[in-house]
Amino acid sequence: MQVIRTIAWVVLTAVLVAFIAMNWTKVPVNFWPLADGNYFHFEWPVGVVALLFFGLGMLPVWAYLRAVRWRLNRRIASLENSLRATSMPSLAEAHEAAPVTPIETPSEIEKS
């Protein structure tokens, strides 16, 4: 399974590198309008801009899924703890349920 995961990451990396290499033309990215009618902008390659905004778009979904996983793990732990608490008998019940039998000492064994 580890080999398949490694191959998938290598293929994904190769595709991303090829995408950035094919789209290396620099384009202006306008961030904020200025008072003189121009924009505050940077000139970045198209591939970098696309990957950057893809990552920014994926960030809220990733955060939501992490929160769901955290909530479900807490819920599972709570259910396991409640099951463990209800399935274990109390100390008094365990003591009454298992009668204690005396252990024979070696001198008692020789007498019989």
Disulfide bonds with the S-S distance in Angstrom:
none
